[in-house]
Amino acid sequence: MSNSTEKKNTSTDIGYLKEYLCKHLGMADPPEDMLKDLTLETVAKYVSENKSKYVKPESEMSISEWLQHQKVKQIKNRPLQILDELSLEGVAYFIKERKCLNIITMAGAGISTSAGVPDFRSPRVGLYDNLQEYDLPNNQAIFDLEYFKKNQKPFYRLVREMWPGNLKNIDSLEFTSGLDPEMIVEAHGTFRFSHCIDCKESYPTEWIEERVFSGILPQCEECGGPVKPDIVFFGEELPKRFQSLLEDDFKRCDLLIILGTSLVVQPFASVMTMVKPETPRLYINLEKASATEEAGLPVFGFGGGFLFDDPHNYRDVFWKGTCDSGCESLAGLIGWENELKKLVKEHDKSLEKQIVLNKKRRSQKSYKKAER
């Protein structure tokens, strides 16, 4: 999309805005043509600052008047730009000069594509575009909790194909990279633990693995209910650890790096708005996400969406490309290129050994079963 193309609110955005205006300002039915350039953030901020004016159903200022007033005010109140320049080079210098000490990385499925793991939404190659043979009511049903309760076969068929150590992985690659587990917060859960969805009985990874590769659906030994890995399905809350650390971590964050995610799944997509208004944000992805100010990001009080093409952008940097190439480029600009290559080489060897051991272990189990 070119810089001259102006984004408009969708009908869903306008619906949200109308509901918010009616509820908080007492406006009966704001006309849609007045809402096209309005964002939820602007409305929320305006209401919080001028609440006393709207104790009566009618306002003293028309929507178009206060919209213009709020836009001008918002531009004037934007923080000063911290980065020397809004580019990858600017971010690299920011890190190199130790101007940021609390960096948070928000990583999506795109960080694992170079390891042979498909992301979810890329056309043709993404996971959701390659589930036709699973006979699902819709592509997302494979990760839907209610559908899983009725039919676990499609999910566990996919799990077998993507099991860690089977050349592909659903998650946990970050743990094999050598990162301190305390520095990792799994927003959408983990495959390292599993629980019965009925009685909550816990099961180790090895227990699930043995059944998956034996063609047996994992059923709870206590109550007979279906057992599911602790990855977050549609219809489930995010992990407690994620929720408990979220606010404090993002308040302290002085550089946010987002990579390999299309930022369409809530509430994870909204987290990028929770850093301080002055905090720089680097987004590495094959294409820009739609989470921009102009799109009317449906989040209240968190700070706003990306401003990549906005003339008033003061903190957002977009780098187009794969996660690997973006990280390699950033490391090179900082002066960490050789160290990064050494780490990758060491952990590749470690991962290859683990894959060989896992396959050998499965073969031995299969042989023992055949003997019986």
Protein Blocks (a to p, Z undefined) as FASTA:
>chain_A
ZZklccdddfklmmmmmmmmmmmnopabacfklmmmpcfklmmmmmmmmmmmmmpfbdfb
dfklmmmmmmmmmmmmpccdfbfbdcfklmmmmmmnopafbdcddddfklmmmnopacfk
lghjamklmmmmnopabfklmmgfklmmmomklmmmmmmmmgghilpafbhmlmmnopaf
klpccfkopfkbccdfklopacdfklmmmmmmnopacddfklopacddfbdcehiacdfk
lmmmmmmmmmmpcbdcdehiahlacfklmmmmmpcfklccddddfbdcfbdfklopabeh
knpacfklgmkbckbccdeddfklmmmmmmmmnopmmmmmmmmmmmmmmmmmmmmmmmmm
mmmmmmmmmmZZ
